[in-house]
């Protein structure tokens, strides 16, 4: 195997007579470690034994390489150092890669403080000793950002630990000069920039409004994005605060823009064409992302502003991700005159100020489904499209023309049930994502397999013919 001529990271941290290293060098080592682990995790490989003795330095101490691969959970009983062991143990196979994240957090603390970790050091949060863990941080380090990163890696719940990609970005942010030039878009609260953070392209949202409503929006977006990890939800890497008190949110970059822009190209541009199979794949992914939010415990998370401009596309337009969590709320019992959302996508009970639930998101899902199948903007047929008019007409049963969608009774049936006036009649996001038989209705539709039986499994009561949706 390759020879590491500068020894192990352990020797560099704790050895005698070795060259002292800078904070910048330490962060560079850990960035390389994070990127290496991310590569392994993308190949479904878990290291299981991340510690300084298994990390090696080469090229005059500038390059870090991960060694000692091939560990298995059974081997860890003899070979693992207990201080790097995640609290859930190596046999919790649901979140295998998050086991490495925990160990990485211990190593990051160790390389920055030059202190040796001790047994179960992360379980002393209730004592004064916990604060002492961070008393040896370098003076030239932004303690809040890196401390927050370490603590997130140490989270006792594996689900709440960041991915290795998110870890790498947060370390890179600490090292980088945030020069923002390329604007991707702007809105009422701020500007979104594209930013190349070493090897990782990112979207950086800069907020420039300082009023209380804007601050609440920022806090909500950070709060809820930091709680979720799903392939169909945009990933939050970290938040930053500039010297002039501006807030930045660093997120994963979706290289294909919004679903809205992809569907509705300007007239002078060539219109994007996509197949019905692609459209159904987008809707399947949206259903899975919504189900993840709605299944969150202890309370469901409701997005409240699902629309095509808040849905991002990536990987050559094949992957859909839910974005913009500024309007998100946990399930509440009453929402009175809290008009949150976009009128064209807003459920009638929301506009009327009645109780809302995750079924409000399902209504918006139905509007988006109609939009991607029709290639038209919602309520284009109305002469007066002011928000108050649309909200009033929707409450009376008005919907986009269903005949604009593909002439398929199954697709139209799903759309009609999703945007039904009565929330209880709408299917759940779980029904849409998995049909109760382990797979998505949209996969079935795209494959044209056993369609009618699956349709009946997602529709309450199993009947779908001869229903006057507009009058109910």
N, C-alpha and C positions, 0 to 999 in steps of 0.2 A: 504494500500500500504506500501511499505518498508519505514522505517524511516531513514532519513539521519541525523546521530547524530552530524555532524560537520557543519550543516547549509548550506547556499547557497554560491555559488562562489561570488556573489555580497557582501555578508557580509565579506567574507575573503579579498576582494580587498579594500573595502571602509569603513568597520566597524571600530569602535574604540576599542582599547584594545585587538585586535586579534594578533596572532603570525605572525611575518613577514615571508614571504615565499621567497624562492630563485628562480632564473631564471630557474634552472633545474626543480624545482617543477612546476612552471608555464607552462613550455613546456610539462611536463608530463601530466598535467591536460588537456591541449589543444589537445595533441595527443589522449588521451582517448575520448575526445569529438568528434574529427574528425572520429575516428573509430566507435563510436556509431552512428554518423550521416550517415556514409557510410553504416552501417548495415541497418538502416532505409530506406535509398534510394534504397538499393538492394531489399527491400520488397515493393518498390513503395510507401513508406510513406514519406511525407514531413512534417517537424516539424512546419514550418511557424512562429515560435516565439522564435528563439534562442537568448538568452540573459543571463547574469549572474544570474539573479533571478530565472531562470528555470534550472540552473545547480547546482547539489547538491554534497556535499563532505561527504565521510564516511571513516572508517578505518584510523583514526588518520590523516585525511586530505590527504591521499595518493590515494584515489580512487574517481573518478568523475562519476556521473550518470546523465543522461538526464531525466528531468521530464517535466510535463505539456504537455503531448502528447494529441492528439485529437483535435488540433486546426484546424479550417477551414478558408479559405479566408474571409468568411462573418464575422466571429467572430473577425478578426484582426482589424476591424474598431473600436472596443471598447477596445480590450485587448492588442494590440501591442504597444510597445514603439517605437516612431517615429524614434529615432536615430538608431535603428537596422533594419529599413525598407529598403528593396532593392528599388532602384530608379524605376524599372519597375512596382512596385506594385504587390500585391498578386494575381491579376487576369490575369497575363500573364502566361497562363498555359503551354506554350510550354517548358519552361525551369524551371519547378517547383523546382527541387532539387538545382538549382543554386541560388534560393532565399535564401536557408539556407546557402549557401557558402558565400554570401555577409554578412549576419548577423554574421557568424563565424569570418570573417575578422575583424569586429568591436570589437567582444569579444576578439580576440587574441591581438589586439592593446591595449585594455583596461587592460587586465590582465598583460601585459608586462610593460606598462607605469604607471600603477596604477592611471591613469587619467580617469575622466568621459567623455564619448563621448558627443559631442554636436550636435545640429540639423544640418543635412546635412553636416557633417564634411568632407566628401569625395569630395565635390564640390568646394573646395577652392584651387585647384591645381594651379590656375593662380596667386595666391597671395603669399606673403611671409609667411602667416600663415601656409601654407601647410608643409613647412620644419619644422616648430615648432612642428608639430604633432609627429615627430620622435626624437625630442630633448631629450625626457625623456626615451629613450631606455636604458636598463641596460648596463653597461660597459663591462660585461662578455659575451655579446651576439654578434654573427656575424651579424651585422646590415644589410648588403647587402642582404643576403639570406632571412632573415625573413621579411625585409621591402619589398623585391620583392614579397614574398608570400602574404603579406597583400594587396599590391597594386593590385595583380592579382585577389584576392578575391573581391576587390572593383571595378573591371572593370565595366563600365557602360553597356557594352554589355554582357548579361548573357552567350552567347555562348563562350566567351573568358575566363570565369572564370574556374578555375581547378575543377576537380572532388574532392570529399571528400577523396578518396583514395590517390590522388596525394598530397593533403594537408597533410594528415597523414604522407606520406613518407617524405615530405620536412621537417616536424617538427622532425621526427625521425632522419633524416640525421644530423640535428643541434645537436642532443643529442648524436649521436653514434660515436664510434671510427671506422673509415673506414678501417678495416683490411681486405684486399682482398687476398684470397688464391686460391679459386677454379676457374681455367681458363676454360671458355666455348669455346673460339675461339680467333683467332688472325688474323690480316691482315696487310696491308701496313701502316695503320695509327695508329694502337693501338691494345689493348687487351680487350676482353670482359670477365668480371668476373661474377660469380653468387654470390650474397650477400644476406644474411638473415638480413633484417632490422627490428628488433623486430618481429612483426607478419607478415611482408610483404616480400616475396621473390622478389628480384630485379635483374636486369641485369645492371652492371656498366661498361660503356665503358671508358677506360683510353687511352687517346691519348698521344703518346710519340714522335711525330714528330713536330718540331717547325718551319718548313719553311712556307712561305706565303701560298702555295697551301693547306697545311694541315690546317692552321688556317681558310682559307676560307671555307673548307669542314666542319669544326667544326661549324663555324658560321652559315652556311646554314642549317645544321642538326638541330641545336638548334632553329633557326629562324622559320623553317617550322613546326617542331614537336610541338613547343609551340603554334602554331596557330590552330592545328587540334584536334578535339575530336570526335572519331568515333570508334565503336566496332571492326572494321576491320583494324585499324591502331594502331601500337604499341604506348603506352602512355608514354609521357615524364613526369617525375616527377620533376626533377630539374637539374641544373648544379652546379658543384663545382670547386674550384681552390685550389690546394694544395700549401704548402709553397714553393715548388720548381717550381711553375708556371705550373704544369701539370693540364690539364683540364679533368674533369670527367663528363659524362652524366649518370644520373640515370634514368633508364627506367623500365617499367613493364617487368616482367620475363615471357617468354613463355616456359612453362615446357616441351614441346615436341620437341624442336629444330626446325631446318629449314625444309621446304618442300623438298628441294633438298636431305638432308640426309635421310629423310623418304622414298623417292622414290628410291634412288640409294644406297642401303646398299652395303658395301664392300663384295667381294666374299666370304670371310671367315665367314661372318655373315649371319644369316638367313634373307632372303629378306622379307621386309614388304609387306603384301598383303592388298589391300583395294578395295572396291567395286567401280563400276562406279558411283553409287549414291553418295558415299563419294567424289569422284573426282569432280562431278558436283556441290556438295555443296561447295567445296573449290573455284571453279571458280565463283560461284554465289557471294560468299563473297568477292573475289578479285574484281569483277565487281562493287560491291557496294562501296568498299573502293576507287577505282579509280574514280567512279562517284562523290563521295564526294570531292575528290581533284580537279577534273576538274570543279566542280560547285562552287568552292571557288570564292568569290568576294573580290576586284574588278577585279582580274585577276585569271584565272585558274592556279592551281599548277600542274606542270608536273613532274613526278617522274624521268623519263629518265633512270632508271636502274631496271625495273621490271624483276625479274628472280627468280627461285625457291630458290636460296640461300639467297634472300632478303625477303622471305615470311616465317613467323614464325607460328608454330602450338601450340595450347594450348588446355586445357580442353579435355584431352584424344584424341587428334588429330582431334577434331571436329571443332575447331575455327581457322580461318586463319587471320593473321595480317600482314599488309605491314610494312616493316622496312627499315632501312638504307636510310636516307634522305640527305646524303651528296652530291648527284648529282642533287637534286631537283632544279628546277627553276620555276619562274612565266612565264606565256605565253609571249613569245617574238616574234618579227616580223621576225628576221633573226638570224640564227646561222651559222656562217661561220667557217669551220675547227675546230669546238669545239667538238672533238670526245669524247663524254661522254657516258659511258655505257659499256656493255659487247657484243662483236661482235656477238655471237650466238643469242642474243636477240635484237640486234639493228636494228631499222627500216632502210630501204635502203636510205631514204631521210636524215637521221641523219648521216650515214656514208659518204654520198656524200657532206655534208656541206650545204644542202639546208635548206629552212625554215622548222621548226618543229612545232608541235602542240600536243595537247592531243592525236591525232591519232597515234603518235609515241608510246605512252604507249599501245594503243590498239593493235598495231603490236606485241609488246612484250607479251601482253596478249595471243595472238594467239599462239605464240611459247610455252608459259607455258601450254596452253590448250592442245597442241599436246603432250607435255612432260608428263603431268599427265595421259593422256589417253593411251599413247604408253608405258609408263614406261621406256623410253629410253632417252639418252642424245641428245640434239639437234645437228644435223649435224654429228652424229656418223658415217654416211655412207661415209664421205669424207676421202680420204687418207691423204690429207694435210689440217690440221685444224688450221693453223696459222691465227691470227686475220686478216691480210691483205687479205689473200686468201678468208676467209669466207665473209668479207665485199664486196669484189669484186664480188664473185659469187652471193651473195644476191642481189646486185644491178642489176645483169643480170637475176634475177628471180628464183634463186635456193632457195629451201625450204626443210625442213626435209621431209622424205617420208610420204605422207599422208596415204598411205596404211597400215602404222604401227598402226594407230588408230583403234578404234572399227569400224566394218563394218556397219556404220550407216550414211546414206547420210546427215542427218541433222547436226550431230556433225561435219562431214567433211566440210559441207557447211559453218558453222560458222567459223571454223578454217581458211578456205580458204579466207573468206571475211576479217577476222581480219588481216591476214598477206598479204593482197593484196598490190601490188606495189604502187597503187594509193591511197594516204591517203583519198581522198574524197569518195572512194568507201567503205572504212572500216566503220563498224557501230560505233556509239558513245558509250562511257561507259554507258550512260543513257539507250541506246537501249539494251545493254547487261544486265544491272541490272534490268530493269523494263519493257522492251518490248513495252512500250507505252500503256500497258493494266494493269499496276499496280503490275505486279509480274515478276519474273525473268524467262528468257528462260531456265535456268538451273534447276529451280524447275519444270518447265513443262516437260523438257526432263526426269528428274528423275522419274516423275510420269507417263510419257508416255501419256500425255493428250493433245489433240488438237494440236499436234506438228506442222503440216505443216502451219496452219494459223498463229501461233505465229512466226514461222521462217520468214514468209513473212512480218511480222510487224517490224522485226529488220533489214531486208536486204533492202538497198536502191532500190526502184523500185519494190520490192516484187518478183523478179524472181531469181532463183538460179540453174537452170538446164543447162547443156551443156555449161559451161563457162570454157575456157582455162585460168586458173589463171596464169599459168607460163609464158604465152606469152604476157599477157596484161601489 
